[in-house]
Amino acid sequence: MIIKNCLIITNDENNSFYENGAVYIKDKLIEDVGNSSDIVNKYEDEEVIDFEGKLLMPGMICAHSHIYSAYARGMGVSKPTDNFFNVLENQWWALDRQLTTEDVRLNALTTYMESIANGVTTVIDHHSGPNSVENSLFTLGEAAKEVGIRTNLCYELSDRDGKEIRDKEIKENIDWIKHCQKEDDDMLRGLFGLHASFTLSDESLEKAVKAMDGVYDGYHVHIAEGIEDQWDCQRKYGKRIVERLEDFGIITENTLAIHCVHINGREMDILKEHNTPVIFNPESNMNNAVGVPPVNRFIEKGLKVGLGTDAYTNDMFESMKVANIIQAHNTQDPTKGFAETLDMQFKNNPEIVSHFLNHEVGRIKKGAYADLISFKYDPYTPLNENNWGGHSLFGLTGRLVNDTIINGEFVMRDKIITKVDQAKIHADSRQRAEKIWSKL
């Protein structure tokens, strides 16, 4: 399949840019990219799709989300949410305890569809639902297959619902990771999920690490999102969170360190030593009033910082806009935020995800997965290889996405989700959400 007649932002190593470009997709991969006439003439027997001047770029990547929170949109909460712990207990944990396996499926389908509609082609998710643990990651995985999105899944281990459920959570993580290893399908990958230090005893961490022995060393863990998490760790264990996790062998190059709002220089050094990426979730941090992580100090320390949403939105362009301005605001330096945010989404997120895959994502280049998005974007200022980042931050939004291609297939074409019945899924989700809300 050849897609021709498009303005192409490749985001490759050379920042290649084509004003009238074409991409040749063979099976799941990008086989060639160049000027339209050259590509069409070179592969003359291939199907050709004319994009009629649309903007084409690599699909967006969300490095941290929570599918289980999908029903929260428009939901009222009757109990206090006046501090971080109350937000967790009275909103998120109250919600996730209500979820059935069917809710897990609906949450996944709606989140994945909206992600695709906003040009997100890969989602790294951190799941929770203590009364529907068994097969929950497999349910998420099947939903991802249905809509055709690339995803990396884990279940968040926690002590908050007792040891019996904790042990089910360990098993679900291990079963899923082993399944992904056996299938070796880059559409589905797995990590071991950990909620946070303050909800995990030494016993639980020991059991998790023992279960992972000989299986994998990749974890997905919230770190010091709220200052209370850090205080709890120092009071109980006499050390800081990253130090504690390092002692268990959890801080590795295959681990994702989420939030890290309240870590210090020593903890940053530990993360750097192990090449552990940090994932910044700007809108969620602001919404929960937990503070803003010292992103610029992370970068100065040489940490790889990726960008997620923590499920606040499924539009990475929106997340980028906030990541940019909150850094400038927080440092009181208007030169901070712009370049750093572009690096997070377009350099670091592709590297973070590609680390777990057999081929690259986030680039339009030979050998990369064909995860592409198009826009009907008519800019009123010049758009070129030197300023496409500025257009990404200040001109593009998820709502402008017209087509989404993942793994070489259209999963949205002309704004229509192609693989599932979106209207029916939304109707089913509304019905279930109303029942869930009545219990909260």
N, C-alpha and C positions, 0 to 999 in steps of 0.2 A: 504494500500500500504506500502510495506517495501522496503526501500533503503538500500542495504547491501554492504559490502566490500568497505568501504571508511574510510579514515583518517578523524576523526571528531573533529573539534574545536567547543565545545558547547557554550562557553562564558557564562556558567551558574555560579551560586554563588560559586561553588566549583572548577571552572576551569577544569571541567571534560574533559578528552581527550582520544580518542579511536584510536588505531593504525589500528584495523580492526573492525570498528563499523557498526552499523545499526540503522536506525530510522524507527519507526512504525508510520505512519500517518493515522489517522482516521478522515475522513471528513476534516475539516479545521485545525485540531489541531494535535500537536505532542502527541501521546499516550504513547510512550515509546522510550528510547534510551539506547543502551548498546553494548555489543560485538555482532558481527554478528551471531555467532552460537546460542547464547542465545536468541536473538530476533527472528530469523527464526524458531527455535524449539518451542518457546513460542506461536507464532501466525502462526501455520503451514498451515492454510487455506487461508492466505492472498497472494495477488499478490506480487511477489518479483522481484525487479529490481536490477541488479548487476551493481554497479558503477565502477567496475574494478580498484579499487585503487585510484580513484579520491579523492581530498580533498573536504570535505563538511564543510560549516560553515553557520552561520546565514546570511540572506540577509542584505545588507548595507542600511543605512538610510540617506537621504538628508533632513536636517532640514530647509532649505530655498532655494527656487528657483524661477525663473520667466519663466514660459512656454511661455509667450507672446513674448519672445526675440528670438524664434527659427529661424526666418528668418534672423537674424543678421549675421549668419555664412557666411563670404565672402562678406558681404555687404560693399559698400563704402558710405561715408557720405561727402556731399559737403560743409557743414557749419562747423565752428570751434568747436573743442572738446578739447580746451586747458585748461579747468578747469572743476570742477565737475558740476557746473550748466549748462555749455555749453554741457557737455556730456549728461546730462538729457534732455535738451531742444532740442538739434540738432540731437541726436541719438535716445534715447529710447522713448521720447515722440513723436517725429516725426514718429517713427515706429508704436507705439501702436495706434495712431490715424487712421492709414490706415487699421486696422484689421477688417474684417467682421466675422460673425459667422462661416463661413466655414474656415476662416483662424485660428480661435480659435481652431476648431476641428483638423485641420491639425497640428498646433503647438503642441497640446496636444498629438496626436498620435505619432509624430516623437520624441518628448521629452520622452514620456513614453517608447517607444520601445528602444531608445538608453539607457535609464536608466536601463531597464531590461537586455539589452545586456551587460551592465557593472556591473551587479549584484546588482543594487539598487532596492529594493522591496517596499520601502515606500518613497514618495515624498511629502513634505509640500510645497505648492505653494502659491505665492502671485501674483494674476493676475491683468492685466490692459488692457484697450482697450475702451476708452471713447465713441467711435462711434458704439460699439457693446456690450454694457453693459448687456442689457436684455437677460436673460437665458445663459449668458456666463459661469457661474459656473456650470450650469446644462449640458452645452455642454462639459466642461472639465470632468465632472463626467461621462457622457456617454462614452467618449473616454477612461477613466480609466477602465470602465467596459469592453469595447471592448478588450483591451489588457490584462486585468486581474491584474492591479497594485493597490496597496493600496495608498490612497492619502488623504490629508487634504487641503482644498481649501478656499480661501478668495478673495475678490475683493478690490483693494486698493482705499479707499476713498481719494478724493483730491478736492481742490477748483479750480484747474487749468483750468477746462473746463466749468465753470459756474455752477449756482445753479441747473438748470434743470437736467444736467447730474449728479451732486453731489447727488441729491435726488434719481435718478435711482440707483446709486451705493449703497446708503444706503439700498434701497429696495432689491437689488440683494443679498447683504450680509445676510440680515434678512431672506429672502425667502429660501436661501440655508441652513442656519443654522437650521431653523425650519424643512426643508425637511430631513436633516440628523438626527435630533432628532427624528422625527417621524419614519423614517425607521430603526434607530438604527443598522445600518450596519457598522461594523468596517472597511470595505473597503473604505468607504466614510465618511469623517468628515469635519466640517467647523469651521472657526473662522471669526471674523470681521476684515477686512483688513483696515489699515490706511497707507497712503503713508508716510508722515513725518510731523513733527511739522511745518516746514516752508511753507507747502502747505495746512495747515488746520487752519482755523480761529476758534475762540472760538464758534462761531455760529454753525459751522459744527461739532465740537466735541460734543457740547451740543445735537445736533440732533441725532448724532450717539449713544450717551449714552442713550438718551431717547428711541430710537428705540430698544435698547438692554435691556431695563428695563423689567425684568421678563422673558427674553429669554435666556440670557447667559452673562458671563462676560469675555469671552476669546477674545483677540485681537491679531493681527499679525502686528507689526509696526516697520518701520525703525527708529532708534534712533541715531542721531548724527553721521551719516555716513561721512558727510563732516563737517568741522569746521564751515562752513557758516550756517548750520542748527542751531548749538548752538548759534552763534552770533545773528541770526535772533530772536531766542526765547528770549534771554536776552534783546535785544533791544526793542522788542514789548511788552513783558509781565513781564519783570523784574525778571525772574526766569529761571532756567535751564530746559532742555527738560523733564527729568524724573520727576522733581518736578511738572511741568505743567501737565503731563499726570497723575500723581498720584492724583492731585487735581480733575481731572475728574473721578477718579475711574477706570482708564484704566490699571493701573499697578496691576495685580493680578497673582495668581499662574497658571491661565489658559491662560495667555498672553505670547507671544514670543517677546522678545526684540532683534531686529536684528541689527547687526553691533556694535553699542555702541563704536565707535572708539574714540570719544571725550567726554566721560563722566568723571566726577570727583569722588572722594571718597564718597561724600555725595550721589550722584546718585547711586553709587554701593550699598551703605547701604540701600537705599530705595528698590532697586531691591531684595536685600537679605531679607529684612524684609517681602516682599510679596512673596518670593519664586518664583520669575519670572526668567525663564531661559534666558540666553543670547546666541545668535547664531553667531558664528565666521565664516566669509567667506573670507578666506585668499587671494585667487587668485584675487577675485573681488576687494578687498580693494587695493591690489597692482596695479592692472590694472588701476583703477580709480585714483590712486595716492592720496588717501585720508588719508593715514597713516595706522598704525597697531594698533589695539586696545590693551590695556594693559592686555592681557589674563592672564598672571601670577598673576597680581594683582587681577583680578576677582576671580581666584582660591583661592588666599590667603584670600580673603574676604568671601569665602564660597559660591560663586555663582555657579550655575550649568551651565556649558558652553557646548553648543552643536556645531555641525559642519554642515555647509551648503556650497553651492557653489555660490549662487546668480546668478545661470545659467551660470557661466563662463565655467563650464564643467558639464557633467552628470556622471562623474566617481569619486566616493568618495575616491578611493585609490589615485587618483591624488591630490584631495583636502587634504588628510591626509599628503601626502609627503610635500606639501608646508606649511601646518600648522606646521609641525615639524620644518622645517629649518628656517622659518621666526621668530618663537619664539626665537630660539637660536641666530639668527642674531640680532633681535631687542633688546634683553636683553644683548647681548654680553656675553652670558653664554652658553657654549656647553652642559651643563647638563639640560637645559630647552628645552621643546618641545616634547621629545619622549614620556615619560609617560603621559604627559598632552594630547597629541593628541590621544593616544590610549584610554584614558578615555573619551574624547569627543565623539569618534565614537562608541566605544564598551560598554561603561557604560552609558554615559549621553544621547546620542541620543535614545537608547532603552527606557530609563526612560521617556524622554520627549514625545515620541510618545505614549508609553504605557499608559501614564497619561490620554490620551483621549479615550482609548479603553477598551473593556471588558476583553481582554486577553493580555498577554505580546507579544511583538515582540523583535527581536534581540537576542534571546536565543534559544538554542536547548535543551528543557526540557519539561517534561510532562505538558500539559496545555497551552503551548505557541502556538501561531499561527505558522503553518508550512510554514514559509517564509525562504527558504533555497537556497543556491547557491553552485555550484560545480566548481572545477578547474581541468584541466589537468596540474598539477604542479609537476614537477620532481625536487625537491630541491637538490642542490649540497652540502648542509650542513645539519646537523640534524635538524629536525622539531619536537618539542615536546611541552608539556604543559607549559614549562618555557620560551620559546622563540618564540611562534607563533606570538606575536605582532611584533617582529622584521621582521619576514617573511612577515607579512601584509604590513608593511611600505616599505620594501626594496626588496621584491621578487614578491609580487602579484600586478597585475594591473587589471583593468576592462576588458582588452582585453583577459585575460586568462580565463574568466568565460565561462564555457561550458554549464551549465544548470541553469535555474532559476525556482524555485517553489514558488508560492505565494498562500496563503490560501489553501494549499494542492494540487494545480494543477500545472502542467508544463505550464509555459508561454514562456519558451525557452528551447528547447531540442536539444542537439548537435549543439548549436549555431544558431538554426533556431527558429525564433519567431513563436509561434504555433497558435495564435488566429486570426491574421489579415494578410493581404497581404502586407508585408513590402515594396516590390518593387513598387507596385502601389501607395502606400501612399507617398513614397519618390518621385516618378515621379510627382504626383499631387502637392506636396510641392514645388518642383523645379520650376514648371510652375507658381505657384502663387507667389513665392518669386521674380521671375524675374519681374512680373508686379508691385509688391510692390516697388522693388528697383527703378524702373523707375520714381516713384513719389518722391523719396528722393534726 
